[in-house]
C-alpha cells in the first residue's frame, strides 16, 4: 500500500510515490495487527502512554484524558512490537511530544473541540479503510467488510493456532479470562512474557525500510487537519 511503502503526497496517500508520512495511517495498522487491541485503545493513546521500562518500551492501555477504557480487564501494559521499534516509532513519539501534543495521533482530532468528546477510532477508520479497500479484489472486499474488527479477531486466532495459552491471549486482547485462574499482566514486569508470545505472530512488515521521521505537514505545523474543513 502506498501509505506504507511510499505515496505521492500527504493528500494523495493512495498513489505510489516517494513519501512516507509517519502518522496514524502508518503506525496504527501495525499496532492493530501486531497487538490485536480495540481500535480506540490505540487511536486514543497519549504521548505519555508510551512508557520506557527496564523490560523495554510498553504501551499503557488505560483511561486517559482523551478516552475511557471499556472495563477493568481492558487495563493492561503491552510491549511495543519489535517492528515498530525498527520502523521509528520511538522517534515518532519523541517528535510528537516535542511539538507539545497530548494526543499521540493528533491528526485524528479537531483542536476546535474538546478532545475527550471526539471518537478518534471512527476518524481513523474514515481515513485509513478507503486506502486499504482500494487494494482488495472483490472476494477480499466481502471478507474484510469490517476490516479493523477482523484484524483484532484474526490476531487472537493466529496466536491460538501458534499454541499460545487462551488465558494469555485474553490478557493481550484485554478480555475477561475464563474462571478465577486468569492472570492479569498489567505492569511492566509482564512485558517479557507477552513479548515472547507476541513474537509468534508473523512478521508482515519486514519489507518496509526505516526512514527519517516525516510528519504530516499539518501536524508538523500544528494546524487543524484538512478534514475539519
Biotite code that builds the C-alpha atoms (Angstrom):
import biotite.structure as struc

atoms = struc.array([
    struc.Atom([0.000, 0.000, 0.000], chain_id="A", res_id=1, res_name="UNK", atom_name="CA", element="C"),
    struc.Atom([1.430, 3.440, -0.914], chain_id="A", res_id=2, res_name="UNK", atom_name="CA", element="C"),
    struc.Atom([0.573, 4.805, 2.535], chain_id="A", res_id=3, res_name="UNK", atom_name="CA", element="C"),
    struc.Atom([3.129, 2.325, 3.937], chain_id="A", res_id=4, res_name="UNK", atom_name="CA", element="C"),
    struc.Atom([5.644, 1.923, 1.119], chain_id="A", res_id=5, res_name="UNK", atom_name="CA", element="C"),
    struc.Atom([5.679, 5.423, -0.374], chain_id="A", res_id=6, res_name="UNK", atom_name="CA", element="C"),
    struc.Atom([2.918, 7.739, -1.585], chain_id="A", res_id=7, res_name="UNK", atom_name="CA", element="C"),
    struc.Atom([2.609, 10.754, -3.859], chain_id="A", res_id=8, res_name="UNK", atom_name="CA", element="C"),
    struc.Atom([1.887, 13.327, -1.135], chain_id="A", res_id=9, res_name="UNK", atom_name="CA", element="C"),
    struc.Atom([0.098, 13.857, 2.165], chain_id="A", res_id=10, res_name="UNK", atom_name="CA", element="C"),
    struc.Atom([-3.071, 14.494, 0.167], chain_id="A", res_id=11, res_name="UNK", atom_name="CA", element="C"),
    struc.Atom([-2.534, 11.552, -2.200], chain_id="A", res_id=12, res_name="UNK", atom_name="CA", element="C"),
    struc.Atom([-1.695, 8.677, 0.086], chain_id="A", res_id=13, res_name="UNK", atom_name="CA", element="C"),
    struc.Atom([-3.404, 6.204, -2.249], chain_id="A", res_id=14, res_name="UNK", atom_name="CA", element="C"),
    struc.Atom([-0.995, 6.908, -5.138], chain_id="A", res_id=15, res_name="UNK", atom_name="CA", element="C"),
    struc.Atom([2.534, 5.439, -5.302], chain_id="A", res_id=16, res_name="UNK", atom_name="CA", element="C"),
    struc.Atom([5.382, 7.872, -4.783], chain_id="A", res_id=17, res_name="UNK", atom_name="CA", element="C"),
    struc.Atom([8.468, 8.554, -2.699], chain_id="A", res_id=18, res_name="UNK", atom_name="CA", element="C"),
    struc.Atom([6.972, 9.950, 0.513], chain_id="A", res_id=19, res_name="UNK", atom_name="CA", element="C"),
    struc.Atom([6.175, 8.094, 3.720], chain_id="A", res_id=20, res_name="UNK", atom_name="CA", element="C"),
    struc.Atom([4.334, 10.061, 6.395], chain_id="A", res_id=21, res_name="UNK", atom_name="CA", element="C"),
    struc.Atom([4.697, 8.812, 9.937], chain_id="A", res_id=22, res_name="UNK", atom_name="CA", element="C"),
    struc.Atom([1.192, 9.142, 11.252], chain_id="A", res_id=23, res_name="UNK", atom_name="CA", element="C"),
    struc.Atom([-1.880, 7.208, 12.368], chain_id="A", res_id=24, res_name="UNK", atom_name="CA", element="C"),
    struc.Atom([-2.264, 5.735, 8.864], chain_id="A", res_id=25, res_name="UNK", atom_name="CA", element="C"),
    struc.Atom([1.276, 4.369, 9.113], chain_id="A", res_id=26, res_name="UNK", atom_name="CA", element="C"),
    struc.Atom([1.545, 3.139, 12.716], chain_id="A", res_id=27, res_name="UNK", atom_name="CA", element="C"),
    struc.Atom([-1.994, 2.325, 13.849], chain_id="A", res_id=28, res_name="UNK", atom_name="CA", element="C"),
    struc.Atom([-2.483, -0.573, 11.355], chain_id="A", res_id=29, res_name="UNK", atom_name="CA", element="C"),
    struc.Atom([0.760, -2.121, 12.622], chain_id="A", res_id=30, res_name="UNK", atom_name="CA", element="C"),
    struc.Atom([-0.261, -1.741, 16.254], chain_id="A", res_id=31, res_name="UNK", atom_name="CA", element="C"),
    struc.Atom([-3.641, -3.310, 15.493], chain_id="A", res_id=32, res_name="UNK", atom_name="CA", element="C"),
    struc.Atom([-2.077, -6.181, 13.564], chain_id="A", res_id=33, res_name="UNK", atom_name="CA", element="C"),
    struc.Atom([0.740, -6.996, 15.985], chain_id="A", res_id=34, res_name="UNK", atom_name="CA", element="C"),
    struc.Atom([-1.154, -6.451, 19.262], chain_id="A", res_id=35, res_name="UNK", atom_name="CA", element="C"),
    struc.Atom([-4.831, -7.067, 18.428], chain_id="A", res_id=36, res_name="UNK", atom_name="CA", element="C"),
    struc.Atom([-6.321, -4.239, 20.545], chain_id="A", res_id=37, res_name="UNK", atom_name="CA", element="C"),
    struc.Atom([-9.589, -2.394, 20.055], chain_id="A", res_id=38, res_name="UNK", atom_name="CA", element="C"),
    struc.Atom([-9.060, 0.488, 17.664], chain_id="A", res_id=39, res_name="UNK", atom_name="CA", element="C"),
    struc.Atom([-9.975, 3.252, 20.135], chain_id="A", res_id=40, res_name="UNK", atom_name="CA", element="C"),
    struc.Atom([-7.433, 1.830, 22.599], chain_id="A", res_id=41, res_name="UNK", atom_name="CA", element="C"),
    struc.Atom([-4.702, 2.690, 20.095], chain_id="A", res_id=42, res_name="UNK", atom_name="CA", element="C"),
    struc.Atom([-6.054, 5.783, 18.354], chain_id="A", res_id=43, res_name="UNK", atom_name="CA", element="C"),
    struc.Atom([-6.770, 7.346, 21.759], chain_id="A", res_id=44, res_name="UNK", atom_name="CA", element="C"),
    struc.Atom([-3.250, 6.938, 23.136], chain_id="A", res_id=45, res_name="UNK", atom_name="CA", element="C"),
    struc.Atom([-1.423, 9.947, 24.546], chain_id="A", res_id=46, res_name="UNK", atom_name="CA", element="C"),
    struc.Atom([2.315, 10.530, 24.314], chain_id="A", res_id=47, res_name="UNK", atom_name="CA", element="C"),
    struc.Atom([2.581, 9.611, 27.998], chain_id="A", res_id=48, res_name="UNK", atom_name="CA", element="C"),
    struc.Atom([1.118, 6.167, 27.322], chain_id="A", res_id=49, res_name="UNK", atom_name="CA", element="C"),
    struc.Atom([4.339, 5.060, 25.619], chain_id="A", res_id=50, res_name="UNK", atom_name="CA", element="C"),
    struc.Atom([6.475, 4.099, 28.592], chain_id="A", res_id=51, res_name="UNK", atom_name="CA", element="C"),
    struc.Atom([10.141, 3.153, 28.768], chain_id="A", res_id=52, res_name="UNK", atom_name="CA", element="C"),
    struc.Atom([10.691, 0.377, 31.313], chain_id="A", res_id=53, res_name="UNK", atom_name="CA", element="C"),
    struc.Atom([13.599, -1.856, 32.315], chain_id="A", res_id=54, res_name="UNK", atom_name="CA", element="C"),
    struc.Atom([11.943, -4.512, 30.162], chain_id="A", res_id=55, res_name="UNK", atom_name="CA", element="C"),
    struc.Atom([11.688, -2.373, 27.054], chain_id="A", res_id=56, res_name="UNK", atom_name="CA", element="C"),
    struc.Atom([9.063, 0.044, 25.834], chain_id="A", res_id=57, res_name="UNK", atom_name="CA", element="C"),
    struc.Atom([5.491, -0.607, 26.865], chain_id="A", res_id=58, res_name="UNK", atom_name="CA", element="C"),
    struc.Atom([2.152, 0.691, 25.612], chain_id="A", res_id=59, res_name="UNK", atom_name="CA", element="C"),
    struc.Atom([-0.026, 1.536, 28.588], chain_id="A", res_id=60, res_name="UNK", atom_name="CA", element="C"),
    struc.Atom([-3.699, 0.988, 27.780], chain_id="A", res_id=61, res_name="UNK", atom_name="CA", element="C"),
    struc.Atom([-5.716, 2.706, 30.468], chain_id="A", res_id=62, res_name="UNK", atom_name="CA", element="C"),
    struc.Atom([-8.184, 5.550, 30.872], chain_id="A", res_id=63, res_name="UNK", atom_name="CA", element="C"),
    struc.Atom([-6.522, 8.834, 29.928], chain_id="A", res_id=64, res_name="UNK", atom_name="CA", element="C"),
    struc.Atom([-7.600, 12.443, 29.245], chain_id="A", res_id=65, res_name="UNK", atom_name="CA", element="C"),
    struc.Atom([-8.681, 11.507, 25.686], chain_id="A", res_id=66, res_name="UNK", atom_name="CA", element="C"),
    struc.Atom([-10.841, 8.420, 26.268], chain_id="A", res_id=67, res_name="UNK", atom_name="CA", element="C"),
    struc.Atom([-12.098, 5.835, 28.710], chain_id="A", res_id=68, res_name="UNK", atom_name="CA", element="C"),
    struc.Atom([-11.367, 2.115, 28.665], chain_id="A", res_id=69, res_name="UNK", atom_name="CA", element="C"),
    struc.Atom([-14.112, -0.481, 28.205], chain_id="A", res_id=70, res_name="UNK", atom_name="CA", element="C"),
    struc.Atom([-13.716, -2.284, 31.550], chain_id="A", res_id=71, res_name="UNK", atom_name="CA", element="C"),
    struc.Atom([-11.150, -3.213, 34.191], chain_id="A", res_id=72, res_name="UNK", atom_name="CA", element="C"),
    struc.Atom([-9.945, -6.231, 32.223], chain_id="A", res_id=73, res_name="UNK", atom_name="CA", element="C"),
    struc.Atom([-9.005, -3.903, 29.385], chain_id="A", res_id=74, res_name="UNK", atom_name="CA", element="C"),
    struc.Atom([-6.411, -2.091, 31.501], chain_id="A", res_id=75, res_name="UNK", atom_name="CA", element="C"),
    struc.Atom([-3.052, -3.585, 30.570], chain_id="A", res_id=76, res_name="UNK", atom_name="CA", element="C"),
    struc.Atom([0.517, -2.910, 29.527], chain_id="A", res_id=77, res_name="UNK", atom_name="CA", element="C"),
    struc.Atom([1.531, -4.318, 26.148], chain_id="A", res_id=78, res_name="UNK", atom_name="CA", element="C"),
    struc.Atom([5.061, -4.484, 24.750], chain_id="A", res_id=79, res_name="UNK", atom_name="CA", element="C"),
    struc.Atom([5.968, -2.285, 21.818], chain_id="A", res_id=80, res_name="UNK", atom_name="CA", element="C"),
    struc.Atom([6.239, -4.633, 18.815], chain_id="A", res_id=81, res_name="UNK", atom_name="CA", element="C"),
    struc.Atom([9.779, -5.147, 17.542], chain_id="A", res_id=82, res_name="UNK", atom_name="CA", element="C"),
    struc.Atom([8.825, -3.994, 14.071], chain_id="A", res_id=83, res_name="UNK", atom_name="CA", element="C"),
    struc.Atom([7.564, -0.648, 15.336], chain_id="A", res_id=84, res_name="UNK", atom_name="CA", element="C"),
    struc.Atom([10.856, -0.128, 17.073], chain_id="A", res_id=85, res_name="UNK", atom_name="CA", element="C"),
    struc.Atom([12.665, -0.873, 13.809], chain_id="A", res_id=86, res_name="UNK", atom_name="CA", element="C"),
    struc.Atom([10.406, 1.499, 11.888], chain_id="A", res_id=87, res_name="UNK", atom_name="CA", element="C"),
    struc.Atom([10.998, 4.531, 14.079], chain_id="A", res_id=88, res_name="UNK", atom_name="CA", element="C"),
    struc.Atom([8.043, 4.536, 16.457], chain_id="A", res_id=89, res_name="UNK", atom_name="CA", element="C"),
    struc.Atom([10.072, 5.783, 19.439], chain_id="A", res_id=90, res_name="UNK", atom_name="CA", element="C"),
    struc.Atom([11.454, 8.670, 17.363], chain_id="A", res_id=91, res_name="UNK", atom_name="CA", element="C"),
    struc.Atom([7.910, 9.428, 16.185], chain_id="A", res_id=92, res_name="UNK", atom_name="CA", element="C"),
    struc.Atom([6.666, 9.606, 19.781], chain_id="A", res_id=93, res_name="UNK", atom_name="CA", element="C"),
    struc.Atom([9.534, 11.956, 20.606], chain_id="A", res_id=94, res_name="UNK", atom_name="CA", element="C"),
    struc.Atom([8.705, 14.202, 17.651], chain_id="A", res_id=95, res_name="UNK", atom_name="CA", element="C"),
    struc.Atom([5.024, 14.439, 18.582], chain_id="A", res_id=96, res_name="UNK", atom_name="CA", element="C"),
    struc.Atom([5.863, 15.075, 22.224], chain_id="A", res_id=97, res_name="UNK", atom_name="CA", element="C"),
    struc.Atom([8.399, 17.720, 21.229], chain_id="A", res_id=98, res_name="UNK", atom_name="CA", element="C"),
    struc.Atom([5.699, 19.645, 19.369], chain_id="A", res_id=99, res_name="UNK", atom_name="CA", element="C"),
    struc.Atom([3.651, 19.828, 22.554], chain_id="A", res_id=100, res_name="UNK", atom_name="CA", element="C"),
    struc.Atom([0.840, 17.475, 21.572], chain_id="A", res_id=101, res_name="UNK", atom_name="CA", element="C"),
    struc.Atom([-1.056, 15.418, 24.109], chain_id="A", res_id=102, res_name="UNK", atom_name="CA", element="C"),
    struc.Atom([-2.591, 13.016, 21.583], chain_id="A", res_id=103, res_name="UNK", atom_name="CA", element="C"),
    struc.Atom([-0.171, 10.530, 20.043], chain_id="A", res_id=104, res_name="UNK", atom_name="CA", element="C"),
    struc.Atom([-2.004, 10.829, 16.710], chain_id="A", res_id=105, res_name="UNK", atom_name="CA", element="C"),
    struc.Atom([-3.129, 14.490, 16.695], chain_id="A", res_id=106, res_name="UNK", atom_name="CA", element="C"),
    struc.Atom([-4.430, 14.419, 13.107], chain_id="A", res_id=107, res_name="UNK", atom_name="CA", element="C"),
    struc.Atom([-7.383, 12.353, 14.374], chain_id="A", res_id=108, res_name="UNK", atom_name="CA", element="C"),
    struc.Atom([-8.678, 15.281, 16.442], chain_id="A", res_id=109, res_name="UNK", atom_name="CA", element="C"),
    struc.Atom([-10.260, 18.651, 15.704], chain_id="A", res_id=110, res_name="UNK", atom_name="CA", element="C"),
    struc.Atom([-8.453, 21.103, 18.014], chain_id="A", res_id=111, res_name="UNK", atom_name="CA", element="C"),
    struc.Atom([-11.509, 23.378, 17.992], chain_id="A", res_id=112, res_name="UNK", atom_name="CA", element="C"),
    struc.Atom([-13.485, 20.862, 20.062], chain_id="A", res_id=113, res_name="UNK", atom_name="CA", element="C"),
    struc.Atom([-12.817, 19.082, 23.375], chain_id="A", res_id=114, res_name="UNK", atom_name="CA", element="C"),
    struc.Atom([-10.510, 16.162, 22.626], chain_id="A", res_id=115, res_name="UNK", atom_name="CA", element="C"),
    struc.Atom([-12.218, 13.798, 25.066], chain_id="A", res_id=116, res_name="UNK", atom_name="CA", element="C"),
    struc.Atom([-15.541, 14.206, 23.254], chain_id="A", res_id=117, res_name="UNK", atom_name="CA", element="C"),
    struc.Atom([-14.211, 13.008, 19.886], chain_id="A", res_id=118, res_name="UNK", atom_name="CA", element="C"),
    struc.Atom([-14.069, 9.458, 18.537], chain_id="A", res_id=119, res_name="UNK", atom_name="CA", element="C"),
    struc.Atom([-10.554, 9.052, 17.192], chain_id="A", res_id=120, res_name="UNK", atom_name="CA", element="C"),
    struc.Atom([-11.289, 5.426, 16.250], chain_id="A", res_id=121, res_name="UNK", atom_name="CA", element="C"),
    struc.Atom([-14.027, 6.469, 13.854], chain_id="A", res_id=122, res_name="UNK", atom_name="CA", element="C"),
    struc.Atom([-11.833, 9.214, 12.409], chain_id="A", res_id=123, res_name="UNK", atom_name="CA", element="C"),
    struc.Atom([-9.039, 6.711, 11.755], chain_id="A", res_id=124, res_name="UNK", atom_name="CA", element="C"),
    struc.Atom([-11.494, 4.314, 10.135], chain_id="A", res_id=125, res_name="UNK", atom_name="CA", element="C"),
    struc.Atom([-12.660, 7.035, 7.732], chain_id="A", res_id=126, res_name="UNK", atom_name="CA", element="C"),
    struc.Atom([-9.075, 7.952, 6.851], chain_id="A", res_id=127, res_name="UNK", atom_name="CA", element="C"),
    struc.Atom([-7.496, 4.512, 6.524], chain_id="A", res_id=128, res_name="UNK", atom_name="CA", element="C"),
    struc.Atom([-10.089, 1.994, 5.367], chain_id="A", res_id=129, res_name="UNK", atom_name="CA", element="C"),
    struc.Atom([-10.634, 3.593, 1.915], chain_id="A", res_id=130, res_name="UNK", atom_name="CA", element="C"),
    struc.Atom([-6.860, 3.387, 1.353], chain_id="A", res_id=131, res_name="UNK", atom_name="CA", element="C"),
    struc.Atom([-6.914, -0.315, 2.248], chain_id="A", res_id=132, res_name="UNK", atom_name="CA", element="C"),
    struc.Atom([-10.046, -1.224, 0.340], chain_id="A", res_id=133, res_name="UNK", atom_name="CA", element="C"),
    struc.Atom([-8.573, 0.232, -2.837], chain_id="A", res_id=134, res_name="UNK", atom_name="CA", element="C"),
    struc.Atom([-6.231, -2.789, -2.829], chain_id="A", res_id=135, res_name="UNK", atom_name="CA", element="C"),
    struc.Atom([-8.838, -5.507, -2.253], chain_id="A", res_id=136, res_name="UNK", atom_name="CA", element="C"),
    struc.Atom([-10.250, -7.628, -5.001], chain_id="A", res_id=137, res_name="UNK", atom_name="CA", element="C"),
    struc.Atom([-13.997, -8.360, -4.985], chain_id="A", res_id=138, res_name="UNK", atom_name="CA", element="C"),
    struc.Atom([-13.565, -11.529, -2.903], chain_id="A", res_id=139, res_name="UNK", atom_name="CA", element="C"),
    struc.Atom([-11.454, -9.800, -0.257], chain_id="A", res_id=140, res_name="UNK", atom_name="CA", element="C"),
    struc.Atom([-13.926, -6.940, -0.011], chain_id="A", res_id=141, res_name="UNK", atom_name="CA", element="C"),
    struc.Atom([-16.648, -9.304, 1.160], chain_id="A", res_id=142, res_name="UNK", atom_name="CA", element="C"),
    struc.Atom([-14.397, -10.984, 3.718], chain_id="A", res_id=143, res_name="UNK", atom_name="CA", element="C"),
    struc.Atom([-12.973, -7.721, 5.058], chain_id="A", res_id=144, res_name="UNK", atom_name="CA", element="C"),
    struc.Atom([-16.166, -5.659, 5.165], chain_id="A", res_id=145, res_name="UNK", atom_name="CA", element="C"),
    struc.Atom([-15.349, -4.991, 8.832], chain_id="A", res_id=146, res_name="UNK", atom_name="CA", element="C"),
    struc.Atom([-11.622, -4.616, 8.327], chain_id="A", res_id=147, res_name="UNK", atom_name="CA", element="C"),
    struc.Atom([-10.428, -3.452, 11.736], chain_id="A", res_id=148, res_name="UNK", atom_name="CA", element="C"),
    struc.Atom([-12.732, -5.817, 13.620], chain_id="A", res_id=149, res_name="UNK", atom_name="CA", element="C"),
    struc.Atom([-11.424, -8.698, 11.514], chain_id="A", res_id=150, res_name="UNK", atom_name="CA", element="C"),
    struc.Atom([-7.805, -7.779, 12.276], chain_id="A", res_id=151, res_name="UNK", atom_name="CA", element="C"),
    struc.Atom([-8.458, -7.952, 16.026], chain_id="A", res_id=152, res_name="UNK", atom_name="CA", element="C"),
    struc.Atom([-10.093, -11.375, 15.911], chain_id="A", res_id=153, res_name="UNK", atom_name="CA", element="C"),
    struc.Atom([-7.595, -12.642, 13.377], chain_id="A", res_id=154, res_name="UNK", atom_name="CA", element="C"),
    struc.Atom([-4.800, -11.726, 15.769], chain_id="A", res_id=155, res_name="UNK", atom_name="CA", element="C"),
    struc.Atom([-6.258, -13.833, 18.570], chain_id="A", res_id=156, res_name="UNK", atom_name="CA", element="C"),
    struc.Atom([-6.886, -16.743, 16.226], chain_id="A", res_id=157, res_name="UNK", atom_name="CA", element="C"),
    struc.Atom([-3.320, -16.595, 14.892], chain_id="A", res_id=158, res_name="UNK", atom_name="CA", element="C"),
    struc.Atom([-1.892, -16.765, 18.427], chain_id="A", res_id=159, res_name="UNK", atom_name="CA", element="C"),
    struc.Atom([-4.241, -19.635, 19.278], chain_id="A", res_id=160, res_name="UNK", atom_name="CA", element="C"),
    struc.Atom([-3.062, -21.583, 16.233], chain_id="A", res_id=161, res_name="UNK", atom_name="CA", element="C"),
    struc.Atom([0.522, -20.922, 17.330], chain_id="A", res_id=162, res_name="UNK", atom_name="CA", element="C"),
    struc.Atom([-0.182, -22.636, 20.654], chain_id="A", res_id=163, res_name="UNK", atom_name="CA", element="C"),
    struc.Atom([-0.442, -19.601, 22.944], chain_id="A", res_id=164, res_name="UNK", atom_name="CA", element="C"),
    struc.Atom([-2.497, -20.301, 26.070], chain_id="A", res_id=165, res_name="UNK", atom_name="CA", element="C"),
    struc.Atom([-6.014, -18.853, 25.903], chain_id="A", res_id=166, res_name="UNK", atom_name="CA", element="C"),
    struc.Atom([-5.546, -17.006, 29.212], chain_id="A", res_id=167, res_name="UNK", atom_name="CA", element="C"),
    struc.Atom([-2.518, -15.180, 27.820], chain_id="A", res_id=168, res_name="UNK", atom_name="CA", element="C"),
    struc.Atom([-4.459, -14.358, 24.647], chain_id="A", res_id=169, res_name="UNK", atom_name="CA", element="C"),
    struc.Atom([-7.248, -12.906, 26.789], chain_id="A", res_id=170, res_name="UNK", atom_name="CA", element="C"),
    struc.Atom([-4.703, -10.772, 28.639], chain_id="A", res_id=171, res_name="UNK", atom_name="CA", element="C"),
    struc.Atom([-3.235, -9.481, 25.392], chain_id="A", res_id=172, res_name="UNK", atom_name="CA", element="C"),
    struc.Atom([-6.683, -8.711, 23.994], chain_id="A", res_id=173, res_name="UNK", atom_name="CA", element="C"),
    struc.Atom([-7.976, -7.150, 27.219], chain_id="A", res_id=174, res_name="UNK", atom_name="CA", element="C"),
    struc.Atom([-10.817, -9.614, 27.698], chain_id="A", res_id=175, res_name="UNK", atom_name="CA", element="C"),
    struc.Atom([-12.055, -11.315, 30.850], chain_id="A", res_id=176, res_name="UNK", atom_name="CA", element="C"),
    struc.Atom([-10.309, -14.661, 31.286], chain_id="A", res_id=177, res_name="UNK", atom_name="CA", element="C"),
    struc.Atom([-12.191, -17.893, 31.813], chain_id="A", res_id=178, res_name="UNK", atom_name="CA", element="C"),
    struc.Atom([-12.516, -18.656, 35.519], chain_id="A", res_id=179, res_name="UNK", atom_name="CA", element="C"),
    struc.Atom([-10.607, -17.382, 38.515], chain_id="A", res_id=180, res_name="UNK", atom_name="CA", element="C"),
    struc.Atom([-7.192, -18.550, 37.315], chain_id="A", res_id=181, res_name="UNK", atom_name="CA", element="C"),
    struc.Atom([-6.886, -15.806, 34.714], chain_id="A", res_id=182, res_name="UNK", atom_name="CA", element="C"),
    struc.Atom([-3.722, -13.768, 35.273], chain_id="A", res_id=183, res_name="UNK", atom_name="CA", element="C"),
    struc.Atom([-3.505, -10.047, 34.597], chain_id="A", res_id=184, res_name="UNK", atom_name="CA", element="C"),
    struc.Atom([-0.314, -8.677, 33.088], chain_id="A", res_id=185, res_name="UNK", atom_name="CA", element="C"),
    struc.Atom([-0.979, -5.053, 33.990], chain_id="A", res_id=186, res_name="UNK", atom_name="CA", element="C"),
    struc.Atom([2.549, -3.972, 34.885], chain_id="A", res_id=187, res_name="UNK", atom_name="CA", element="C"),
    struc.Atom([5.925, -3.726, 33.145], chain_id="A", res_id=188, res_name="UNK", atom_name="CA", element="C"),
    struc.Atom([7.114, -6.959, 34.772], chain_id="A", res_id=189, res_name="UNK", atom_name="CA", element="C"),
    struc.Atom([4.784, -8.897, 32.486], chain_id="A", res_id=190, res_name="UNK", atom_name="CA", element="C"),
    struc.Atom([6.248, -7.447, 29.291], chain_id="A", res_id=191, res_name="UNK", atom_name="CA", element="C"),
    struc.Atom([8.912, -10.131, 28.634], chain_id="A", res_id=192, res_name="UNK", atom_name="CA", element="C"),
    struc.Atom([6.333, -12.937, 28.685], chain_id="A", res_id=193, res_name="UNK", atom_name="CA", element="C"),
    struc.Atom([3.896, -11.063, 26.453], chain_id="A", res_id=194, res_name="UNK", atom_name="CA", element="C"),
    struc.Atom([6.692, -10.059, 24.063], chain_id="A", res_id=195, res_name="UNK", atom_name="CA", element="C"),
    struc.Atom([7.757, -13.691, 23.777], chain_id="A", res_id=196, res_name="UNK", atom_name="CA", element="C"),
    struc.Atom([4.229, -14.822, 22.902], chain_id="A", res_id=197, res_name="UNK", atom_name="CA", element="C"),
    struc.Atom([3.535, -11.928, 20.551], chain_id="A", res_id=198, res_name="UNK", atom_name="CA", element="C"),
    struc.Atom([6.661, -12.747, 18.551], chain_id="A", res_id=199, res_name="UNK", atom_name="CA", element="C"),
    struc.Atom([4.811, -15.855, 17.370], chain_id="A", res_id=200, res_name="UNK", atom_name="CA", element="C"),
    struc.Atom([2.673, -13.561, 15.216], chain_id="A", res_id=201, res_name="UNK", atom_name="CA", element="C"),
    struc.Atom([4.114, -13.468, 11.678], chain_id="A", res_id=202, res_name="UNK", atom_name="CA", element="C"),
    struc.Atom([6.218, -10.519, 10.575], chain_id="A", res_id=203, res_name="UNK", atom_name="CA", element="C"),
    struc.Atom([4.099, -8.725, 7.970], chain_id="A", res_id=204, res_name="UNK", atom_name="CA", element="C"),
    struc.Atom([6.151, -5.526, 7.643], chain_id="A", res_id=205, res_name="UNK", atom_name="CA", element="C"),
    struc.Atom([9.651, -6.868, 7.037], chain_id="A", res_id=206, res_name="UNK", atom_name="CA", element="C"),
    struc.Atom([9.688, -5.422, 3.502], chain_id="A", res_id=207, res_name="UNK", atom_name="CA", element="C"),
    struc.Atom([9.299, -1.869, 4.814], chain_id="A", res_id=208, res_name="UNK", atom_name="CA", element="C"),
    struc.Atom([12.504, 0.134, 5.166], chain_id="A", res_id=209, res_name="UNK", atom_name="CA", element="C"),
    struc.Atom([13.129, 2.552, 8.078], chain_id="A", res_id=210, res_name="UNK", atom_name="CA", element="C"),
    struc.Atom([13.073, 6.194, 7.067], chain_id="A", res_id=211, res_name="UNK", atom_name="CA", element="C"),
    struc.Atom([13.724, 9.500, 8.868], chain_id="A", res_id=212, res_name="UNK", atom_name="CA", element="C"),
    struc.Atom([10.611, 10.682, 10.682], chain_id="A", res_id=213, res_name="UNK", atom_name="CA", element="C"),
    struc.Atom([8.390, 12.695, 8.343], chain_id="A", res_id=214, res_name="UNK", atom_name="CA", element="C"),
    struc.Atom([5.245, 14.086, 9.948], chain_id="A", res_id=215, res_name="UNK", atom_name="CA", element="C"),
    struc.Atom([2.125, 15.154, 8.112], chain_id="A", res_id=216, res_name="UNK", atom_name="CA", element="C"),
    struc.Atom([2.587, 18.843, 7.259], chain_id="A", res_id=217, res_name="UNK", atom_name="CA", element="C"),
    struc.Atom([-0.451, 19.978, 9.242], chain_id="A", res_id=218, res_name="UNK", atom_name="CA", element="C"),
    struc.Atom([0.808, 18.066, 12.277], chain_id="A", res_id=219, res_name="UNK", atom_name="CA", element="C"),
    struc.Atom([4.342, 19.442, 11.953], chain_id="A", res_id=220, res_name="UNK", atom_name="CA", element="C"),
    struc.Atom([2.931, 22.979, 11.617], chain_id="A", res_id=221, res_name="UNK", atom_name="CA", element="C"),
    struc.Atom([0.360, 22.476, 14.407], chain_id="A", res_id=222, res_name="UNK", atom_name="CA", element="C"),
    struc.Atom([-2.526, 23.276, 12.047], chain_id="A", res_id=223, res_name="UNK", atom_name="CA", element="C"),
    struc.Atom([-6.004, 21.758, 12.025], chain_id="A", res_id=224, res_name="UNK", atom_name="CA", element="C"),
    struc.Atom([-6.238, 18.616, 9.856], chain_id="A", res_id=225, res_name="UNK", atom_name="CA", element="C"),
    struc.Atom([-7.837, 19.108, 6.423], chain_id="A", res_id=226, res_name="UNK", atom_name="CA", element="C"),
    struc.Atom([-10.918, 17.045, 7.298], chain_id="A", res_id=227, res_name="UNK", atom_name="CA", element="C"),
    struc.Atom([-12.046, 19.659, 9.816], chain_id="A", res_id=228, res_name="UNK", atom_name="CA", element="C"),
    struc.Atom([-12.993, 21.895, 6.877], chain_id="A", res_id=229, res_name="UNK", atom_name="CA", element="C"),
])
